[in-house]
Amino acid sequence: MRSGLAVLALLCACGFEHGSLGGNTTSDGGMDADAPIDAPFVAPFSPGFLYRKPITITPPALSGPLADFPVGILEDADAELGDNARSDGLDIIFTSADGTMRLDHELVSFNGTTGALEAWVHIPSLPNGATTIYMYYGAAAQTASTPGAVWSSAFAGVWHLETGNDSTVHGHNAATISGASTQPGTARGIAGQARSFDGGDTLSFSSPSDGSFDPGTGSLSVSLWVNVVTSGNAFDVAMHKGGLNNTDGGYAFFLGTGNWSVHMADGTSARDVVLGTDVHNQWIQLVGVIDRDSAQLLGYRDGVASSPTGLGTLGSVDEGAGLFIGGGNTTQPFTGRIDEVRVMSGVRSPDWIATEHANLAVPTFTSFGMQEMKP
């Protein structure tokens, strides 16, 4: 007891008050006894889960927040996730920085042995600068999000190409293809699995009755990732809905030995934007945007805008034919891998396109913190 009283007397002599030990310093270097102790904020744990990891999302510089942005959460391996999540991954959820508000997500694939993961998380408003979300696991199976909750109705089609299924509420799945020689196999993609095309393969999608693949005289944004193995012609077709020549309405991406380009046509005239030169054995993101408000056809390669082309008198780009990925139904097919194909109504901004690219191409876009256990 005497030693305890001695310590208390020493603390009092040094100017400390009970409960203020370790308080903040004043501007002259002294101790402010009345200031609260600084401590990092720790978000509460979502009930029912044993584990979580913080994930920091750092987009490129943005001029403003991006609304309803789906962020890809990708891991090639995660031993802790593999050990502690359900083998089917159905206990994995994501929350906002407060640790409790659930964010809708799409689970594309999960390997319960290695912890490899591909998921897409709906961020209601992605701000400029770093933001944190949490990934929870180690629980009973959770209620899955609906596709429309992750991918807004503006997305006419989203194909991760693990399968030929559309991830949007529209359900524009690939048509059944007869004959194994025309069915592209799977291979490693920019995100999870991609489709590998040998020059004779194609994935086909019937032209939907809702017209969501056909913008008419409205605006449209189309994108895909390509990894070319070899180029056979000056205009190898990576993707098209009509648009194979000036008298064929629709749109297409032409690759091959010439300049790559995005092509839009109304059945009488056409417009093109050059997307750079032929590159092999690396992933490249290509985006085409028909912007009726600015009367321009815009093109982007790896998030960087190309010189736009004026639309002039370009009319409706509707085309009754289906949408094809891989070009195996043409005389100028594509050889290589294709992944993350998207068709969207409206105009995607430069910030949106640059962020989509960085999400899959820049390793520091998402960073995972240490596993935390339920207290």
N, C-alpha and C positions, 0 to 999 in steps of 0.2 A: 504494500500500500504506500510506504514511504517513497519508493522509487517512482510510483505513479504520480504522487503529489509533486515530486521534484520536476518531473517532465512537464506537468501542467504549469508550474511556476515559471519554468523556462520559456514555454510558449507565450505566456502572458507578458513576460519581460521583453520578448522579441516583438511584441506588437500584434500578435495574431489573436483573433477572436474565435471562439468555438464555432465550428461549421464553415470557417472561411479559409482554412489551410489549402493552399494551392490556388487562391484567387488570382484575378488578372492584375497585371502591373499597371501603375499609373504612368503618366507621360514622363515623369522624372525618374522612372526606374524603380520606384517604391511599390509596395503592395497595396492594392485597393481592397480593403477588407470587406467592403459591402458589395463588390461586384460578384455576379454569379460565376461559377466555374464553367469555362468553355468545354463543350463536349460535342463530338460529331452526332448528327441526327441518325438514329437507327430506326428504320421503318419497322412497324409491327409485323409479326409473322402471320401469314394467312392461315386460318384454322384448318386443321386436318392434314397438313403437310409436314413431313419430317425434314425436308431439305429445300434449299434454294440457292441460286447464284445471281448476283447482280450482273447485268449486261449494260455496258456503256455504248451508246450509239453516237457516233460523231460524223455528221454529214459534211460535205463540202460547204463553203461559205454560202449562205442563203440570203436572199433579199427580204425574205419573210417566211413565216411558217408554212409548211405543206400540209394541207388538210387531207385526212383519210389516206395516209400513205402506208402501203404494205411494206414492211421491212423483212428481208430474208434473214433468218437466224440459222447459220450453217456451221456445223462442226464435222470434221472428218473423223474424229474420235474423241471420246470423253469418258475416261474410265470411271469416274465418280457417277456420272449419269447412267452409264451402263450397269453399274453395280447396284444403284439405289432406286432407279425408276422401274416401273413395270416393263416387262419384256416387249409389250406392244406399244409402249409410250403413251397410253391413253390417260395416264395420270399427269402428264406434263401440261402445265398452264403458264400463262404469262400475266403479270400485273404491272401497273404503273409504278412510279417511284414511291408511292405511299405504301406499297407492299400488299395492298388488299384489293384495289379496284382491278377487276379482271379485264384483260384485253383479249378481244377475239383473235383466234389464230387458226391457221390451217396446218395440220400435220401431214406433210407429204410423205416422209419416210423416217423411220427410226430403226436402228440396229441395237437390239437389247444386249448384245454381247460387247460390241465396241463402243457403244454410245454415239455412233455417227447419227447426225440429225439434220433434217431439212424441214424447217417450219417457216411460215410467213405470218407475221404479227401485224394486226391493224393498229396503227398509231393515229389516234384522232387528230393530233396536231403535232407535227414534227418541227421543233424550233431550230433556229440557227444556234449552233453551239452544241455541246455535249448534253445528252439526256440519258437518264438511267431507267431501266425497267428490270423486273425480276422474273427469272424462270424458276418455277416451283415443280417439285416432283417428290416421289415417295408417299403415295396416297392411294386411295381407291380410284377406279376409273372415273373420269370427270365427264360431264355433259359436253359434247362437242359443239363448237361454233358452227353456224350455218354458213355456206359459201358466200352468200350475199353480205354477211357481216364483215368479212375480210376484204372482199373485192367489191367495190361499189358498182352500182348499175351502169356506170359509164364504161365499164370493161365488158365488151361484147364477147371476148374470149381470152382466157389465160391458160396456157398449156405448159406445164413444167416438163412434160414429155417423159416422165417416169412411165406413164401410160399415155394413151391418146385422149384421156378425159379432160374436159374443160372444168376449171376450178370455180367458175362464176355461177351465178344463179341461173344463167341461160342454159347451161348444160349442153353446149355445142361439142359433143364428143365426136371423135374420128369415126368415119364410116367403116364398116367391116371390109377388110381387104382380102380378096381371094387370091391365093397363090403366095407361097412363102417367099418367092423371089422378089415380090414387090413390097414386102413388109420390112421396114428398117429395124435393125436390132438396137439394143440399148448399149450405151457406153458411158464412160465418165463425162459429166457435163460441167458447165460453169457453176451449176447448183445441183447437187445430187446427180441423177442420171439424165443423159441426153439421148437423142436418137442419132444413129450412125447410118448415113446414106452412101450407097456404093455406086451411084450413077444410074441405077434403075429403080430405086425405091421412091415411094412417096407416101405421105399421109394425106388423106382427103377428108374434107368436111363439107357436108351438103350445105348449099346456100339456105340459110334459115328463113323461115316464113316471116319472122319478125323484122327482117331487113337490117339486122344489127351489123352485118358485115358490109353493108352498102350505104355509104354516106350521102348518096345523091349529090346535091349541091351544098351539103353541109361540110363540117370539118371532121377530120379523122386523124388518129395517131396509130401507127403500126410499128412494132419493134420485134427484134429477134437477136439472138446471139449465134454467131457462126464460128466454126473452126474448120477451115478449108484444108483438105489433104492434098488435092490436086485439082487443077483447072483444065477443063477440056475444050472450052470454047470461049469466045469473046463475051458471051452473055449467058453464063450458067445461071439457071433459075433456082434461087434458094427458097422462094415463097411467091405465090401469086394467086390472085383472084381475078381471072381474066388478065387484061393488061399486058399481053405478050407482044403486042405491036400497036401502032397508032390507030388502027381501025378496030381494035379489040378493047372495049371499055374495061376499066378496072385498075388494079394496081399490082406492082411486082417489085421484087428486089433482084437486080441483075448483078452477078459477080463475074467470075471468069478472068480471062487473060487481059481483058481491057480494063478501063476504069470501072469500079463498082458504082452502082447508082440505084436510086429509088425512082420508080416510074409510075406516073398516073396518067390515065387516058380516058377520054369520053366517047370513043368510037369514031371520032373524026380527027381530033388532034390530041397531042400528048405533051406532057412536061416531064423533065428529068432533073434530078440534082445529083451531081457527082459526089460519091462517098469515099474517094481515095483510090489507091491502087491495090493490086492483088497481093495478098499476104497469106502465107500458109503456116499451119501448125501453131496457131495461137488464137485465143478467144477474142472476138471483136463484137461489140454491140453496134447494131445498125438501127436507126430510127428514121421513119418518114412521117412528116406531118403536113397535111393539107389544111391550111389556115385560110378560111374564106374571108374572115374579117380583115386580114392584112393583104388578101389576094396574093398569097405566096405559097409555094411548095418549099418546105424546109427539110433539111436532112442533117443527121447527126451521126458521127462515128466516134465511139468511145466517149460519149458525152460532150463532144466538141462540135459546134455547128459548122456546116459547110456553107458555101455561098448559096443563098436562096435563088429560086427562079420565080418570076412573076407568073401568075396563073393566066393572065390575059383573058381570052374568051373561053377558057376551059369550062365545059358544062358538067353534067352529072357523070360521075364515075361508077355508077351502078353497073353491075354485070350479073346476069342470071346464073352463071356457072358457080360451082363450089369453090372453096378455098383449098389450096394445095400447098403442102410443105414438102420440100425436097425436089420438086421438079421432075420426078421420074415419069410423069405423063407428058413430058415435052421432048423436043429433039435436042435440048440443051440442059441436061440434068445436072444436079449438084452432087459433088463427092466430098464428104466430110461429115462433121457433126453439127447439129442444130439444137438449141435449147432456149427455154424461156421466151416463147412466142406470145405476143399480146396484140390484140386489136381493141382500140378504145375510141369511143366517140369523143368529139371535141379536140381541143388543142392542149397538149401537154407542154408546160412551160420549160424553158431552158434549165431552171433550177430543178424541176422534177426529173428531167432526163439525166442531168449530171448526177443527181443523187441516186437514181436507179442504177446507173453505171458504177458509181463508187461502192454501192452496197455489195456488189458481186466481184468487183475488181480490186478494191483497196482493202488489204487485210486489216487495217486499223479502223475500218468503218464500225465494226462491232468488236468489243473486247470483253472477255469474261472474267469476272472476279472470282475470289475463292469461294468454295462451297461453304454455306452456313447451315448449321443444324438448328432445329427448333429448340428454343431455350427450355 
